[in-house]
């Protein structure tokens, strides 16, 4: 069965399974709409045909250019977003009780970028998250950022249009090594 789950207002560039249980999945997605999103998908397998429902829980606000990737750490507690603005965002996956980024700031940033964004009152229950850290070292678009294999998520890797691979200490937000082609 195929199901359409509304998530973004522009093309989606990347998704990552954050965590799952028998009938629920938390999915992170990245888009050209300049945001990442956390969406909960529930599968109802009690009827003869599978039924899906989804609920947007939070949007991730940092980037001023399209997002190219989103990745979860092995435990599902943190995310990395990579963007054409040369930044990498480090996020936790908790859903805040209140918005961490104001609607006014979101609209102001959109005007500053000379991009228009629809503000939908029906989405007011979706929380706007701010990053824990912004990883800055790339000098061009970042095409991918991923966590290392350790469960603590203390190391990450990124690659970009500046022809480098960078290794990150995510606890301190520092680039610990740059590999040049």
C-alpha positions in Angstrom: 0.0 0.0 0.0 1.2 3.5 -0.8 0.4 6.4 1.4 1.1 10.1 1.0 2.3 11.9 4.1 2.4 15.7 3.9 5.6 17.0 5.3 7.1 20.0 3.4 6.1 22.7 0.9 9.1 22.1 -1.3 11.1 19.0 -2.6 12.4 16.7 0.2 16.1 16.0 -0.2 16.7 13.5 2.6 15.0 11.4 5.3 16.2 9.5 8.3 14.5 7.0 10.5 15.0 8.3 14.0 13.4 5.5 16.0 10.6 3.0 15.7 8.4 0.7 17.7 5.9 -1.9 16.5 3.4 0.6 15.0 5.1 4.0 15.4 8.0 5.6 13.5 9.7 9.0 14.1 11.0 10.2 10.8 13.3 13.2 10.2 13.2 14.9 6.8 15.1 17.7 5.1 13.8 20.0 2.4 14.4 22.8 -0.1 11.9 24.8 2.0 14.9 25.6 4.3 13.6 23.4 7.2 14.0 20.0 8.7 10.9 18.3 10.2 10.2 15.6 12.7 7.1 13.6 11.8 5.5 10.7 13.7 4.0 8.0 11.5 1.5 5.5 13.0 0.6 2.3 11.3 -2.8 0.7 12.0 -2.5 -2.9 11.1 -5.7 -4.1 12.9 -7.8 -3.7 9.7 -7.6 -5.8 6.6 -5.7 -3.0 4.8 -2.9 -1.1 6.5 -3.8 2.5 7.4 -1.3 5.2 8.0 -1.6 8.4 9.9 1.0 11.1 10.4 1.5 14.0 12.7 4.2 16.8 12.3 5.8 17.3 15.7 8.5 19.9 15.1 10.3 21.9 12.4 14.0 22.7 12.6 14.9 26.3 11.9 18.5 27.4 11.3 19.4 27.3 7.6 19.1 30.1 5.0 19.6 27.8 2.0 18.1 24.4 1.0 19.0 21.4 3.2 20.9 18.7 1.5 20.8 16.0 4.2 19.5 14.9 7.6 20.9 12.1 9.7 20.1 10.5 13.1 22.7 9.2 15.5 22.4 5.4 16.4 20.3 6.0 19.5 17.9 8.4 17.8 18.6 11.2 20.3 20.3 13.7 17.9 20.2 14.8 14.3 22.5 16.5 11.9 21.3 18.8 9.1 23.6 19.8 6.2 22.8 22.8 4.0 23.9 24.7 1.0 24.5 27.7 3.4 27.7 25.9 4.5 26.4 25.2 8.0 25.7 21.9 9.8 23.0 22.0 12.6 23.2 19.6 15.6 19.7 19.0 17.1 18.2 16.9 19.8 15.1 15.0 18.9 13.0 16.0 22.0 9.8 17.9 21.2 9.8 21.1 23.2 6.8 22.2 25.2 7.0 25.7 23.6 8.6 27.1 20.5 12.4 27.7 20.6 12.3 30.0 17.6 9.6 32.6 17.5 7.2 32.9 14.5 8.3 36.5 14.1 11.9 35.4 13.8 11.0 32.8 11.3 9.1 35.4 9.2 11.9 38.0 9.6 14.5 35.4 8.4 12.3 34.6 5.4 12.1 38.3 4.5 15.8 38.7 5.0 16.4 35.8 2.5 13.9 37.5 0.1 11.9 34.3 0.1 8.2 34.1 0.9 6.9 31.4 3.2 3.3 30.5 3.9 2.4 30.7 7.5 -0.4 28.2 8.1 -2.4 28.7 11.3 -3.3 25.0 11.3 0.3 24.1 11.9 0.6 26.2 15.1 0.8 23.0 17.2 4.0 22.1 15.4 6.9 23.3 17.5 9.8 25.3 16.0 13.1 24.1 17.2 16.5 25.8 17.4 19.8 23.9 17.0 21.9 22.9 20.0 25.1 23.8 18.0 26.0 25.1 14.6 29.0 23.5 13.1 30.9 26.1 11.0 34.0 25.3 9.0 33.0 24.4 5.4 33.5 27.2 2.8 31.0 25.9 0.4 27.8 23.9 0.3 27.6 20.9 2.6 26.3 17.9 0.8 26.2 15.4 3.6 26.7 15.1 7.4 26.5 11.8 9.3 27.3 10.6 12.8 30.1 8.2 13.5 29.4 4.7 14.7 29.7 5.4 18.5 26.4 5.4 20.3 27.3 8.6 22.1 27.3 10.6 18.9 30.5 12.5 19.8 32.0 12.3 16.4 30.5 13.3 13.0 31.7 13.5 9.4 30.7 15.9 6.6 31.6 16.5 3.0 31.0 19.5 0.9 31.4 21.4 -2.3 34.7 22.9 -0.9 36.2 19.5 -1.8 36.8 18.5 1.8 35.8 15.9 4.3 35.6 17.2 7.8 35.6 15.3 11.1 33.7 16.9 14.0 33.8 16.8 17.7 30.1 17.3 18.3 30.4 17.7 22.1 32.4 20.9 21.6 31.2 21.9 18.1 34.7 21.9 16.6 36.2 20.6 13.4 38.9 18.3 14.6 40.3 17.3 11.2 40.0 18.4 7.5 40.8 16.1 4.7 41.5 17.8 1.4 41.3 15.9 -1.8 
